[in-house]
Amino acid sequence: MPAVSSPRGSYAPYRAVEVGPSRWVSIAGQVCRQQGVAMAGQCQSEADVEPARRAAEVSMLNALAALRVACDGELSRVIQIVRLRGFIRAASDFTHHPAVLDAASAVLRTAFPDQPLPARSALGVSSLPDGAWTEIEIDAVVMAG
């Protein structure tokens, strides 16, 4: 699991709210950064799906790293990932957004094999921080600590 990067703006990397006996945790957008450097690129055609999928995996791992911090280091406290929002830097005529985000869903399936997959949105955008391929946000319900 990668280290959690510091925010590059005026926001919190996560926010947790008590909801009954559990907590709702929202993870701020995590781009596909490895060792502080964004994996830069843009989906122009079907040929770009594979590198974008790798970027989506890295974005998801970064989101899970932030979630682990929100869970005091214990991902076993995650009851369910409820929502996944994926932003893909893409040309206006690119149409393979679901295929890119399937890689992020696969990371969740591996991390939480007994949980159902979350609701998901796959959005194409014209730019992301540092020219990154992908950015991912997740919302989760976790056991209160």
For each residue, the residues with C-beta under 8 A, 3 or more apart:
1: 61 64 65 68
2: 33 34 58 61 62 65
3: 65
4: 13 62 65 66 69
5: 8 33 36 62
6: 13
7: 10 11 12 13 28
8: 5 129
9:
10: 7
11: 7 28
12: 7 15 28
13: 4 6 7 27 28 66 69
14: 25 26 27 28 66 67 69 70
15: 12 25 26 28
16: 23 24 25 26 70 142
17: 23 24 25
18: 22 23 144
19: 22 23 24 141
20:
21: 143 144
22: 18 19 79 141 142 143 144
23: 16 17 18 19 141 142 143 144 145
24: 16 17 19 139 140 141
25: 14 15 16 17 67 70 71 139 140 141 142
26: 14 15 16 137 138 139
27: 13 14 30 63 66 67 70 137 138 139 140
28: 7 11 12 13 14 15 66 137
29: 87 135 136 137
30: 27 33 59 60 62 63 65 66 135 136 137
31: 38 59 62 128 129 130 132 134 135
32: 38 39 54 55 56 58 59 62 132 133 134 135
33: 2 5 30 36 37 38 39 58 62 130 132
34: 2 37 39 58
35:
36: 5 33
37: 33 34
38: 31 32 33 129 130 131 132
39: 32 33 34 51 54 55 58 132 133
40: 130 131 132 133
41: 48 51 52 55 89 131 132 133
42: 48 89 90 91 131 133
43: 48 49 52 88 89 90 91 94 96 100 124 133
44: 47 48 90 91 94
45: 48 91 94
46: 49 96
47: 44 50
48: 41 42 43 44 45 51 52 94
49: 43 46 52 53 96 99 100
50: 47 53 54
51: 39 41 48 54 55 133
52: 41 43 48 49 55 56 88 100 133 134
53: 49 50 56 57 99 100 102 103
54: 32 39 50 51 57 58 103
55: 32 39 41 51 52 58 59 100 132 133 134
56: 32 52 53 59 60 86 88 100 101 103 104 133 134 136
57: 53 54 60 61 103 104 106 107
58: 2 32 33 34 39 54 55 61 62 134
59: 30 31 32 55 56 62 63 86 104 132 134 135 136
60: 30 56 57 63 64 103 104 107 108 136 138
61: 1 2 57 58 64 65 107
62: 2 4 5 30 31 32 33 58 59 65 66 136
63: 27 30 59 60 66 67 136 137 138
64: 1 60 61 67 68 75 107 111 138
65: 1 2 3 4 30 61 62 68 69
66: 4 13 14 27 28 30 62 63 69 70
67: 14 25 27 63 64 70 71 75 78 138 140 142
68: 1 64 65 71 73 74 75
69: 4 13 14 65 66 72 73
70: 14 16 25 27 66 67 142
71: 25 67 68 74 75 77 78 142 145
72: 69 77 145
73: 68 69
74: 68 71 77 145
75: 64 67 68 71 78 111
76:
77: 71 72 74 142 143 145
78: 67 71 75 81 112 115 140 141 142
79: 22 140 141 142 143
80: 112 115 116 118 140 141
81: 78 84 108 112 115 118 138 139 140
82: 118 119 139 140 141
83: 118 119 120 137 138 139
84: 81 101 104 105 108 118 119 120 121 136 137 138
85: 120 121 123 136 137 138
86: 56 59 97 100 101 104 120 121 122 123 134 135 136
87: 29 123 124 125 128 134 135 136
88: 43 52 56 94 97 100 101 122 123 124 125 133 134
89: 41 42 43 124 125 126 127 128 131 132 133 134
90: 42 43 44 94 97 124 125
91: 42 43 44 45 94
92: 124 126
93:
94: 43 44 45 48 88 90 91 97 124
95:
96: 43 46 49 99 100
97: 86 88 90 94 100 101 122 123 124
98: 101 102 122
99: 49 53 96 102
100: 43 49 52 53 55 56 86 88 96 97 103 122 134
101: 56 84 86 88 97 98 104 105 120 122
102: 53 98 99 105 106
103: 53 54 56 57 60 100 106 107
104: 56 57 59 60 84 86 101 107 108 134 136
105: 84 101 102 108 109 117 120
106: 57 102 103 109 110
107: 57 60 61 64 103 104 110 111
108: 60 81 84 104 105 111 112 115 117 118
109: 105 106 112 113 117
110: 106 107 113
111: 64 75 107 108
112: 78 80 81 108 109 115
113: 109 110
114:
115: 78 80 81 108 112
116: 80
117: 105 108 109 120
118: 80 81 82 83 84 108 138 139
119: 82 83 84
120: 83 84 85 86 101 105 117
121: 84 85 86
122: 86 88 97 98 100 101
123: 85 86 87 88 97
124: 43 87 88 89 90 92 94 97
125: 87 88 89 90 128
126: 89 92
127: 89 131
128: 31 87 89 125 131 132 133 134 135
129: 8 31 38 132 135
130: 31 33 38 40
131: 38 40 41 42 89 127 128
132: 31 32 33 38 39 40 41 55 59 89 128 129 135
133: 32 39 40 41 42 43 51 52 55 56 88 89 128
134: 31 32 52 55 56 58 59 86 87 88 89 100 104 128
135: 29 30 31 32 59 86 87 128 129 132
136: 29 30 56 59 60 62 63 84 85 86 87 104
137: 26 27 28 29 30 63 83 84 85
138: 26 27 60 63 64 67 81 83 84 85 118
139: 24 25 26 27 81 82 83 118
140: 24 25 27 67 78 79 80 81 82
141: 19 22 23 24 25 78 79 80 82
142: 16 22 23 25 67 70 71 77 78 79
143: 21 22 23 77 79
144: 18 21 22 23
145: 23 71 72 74 77
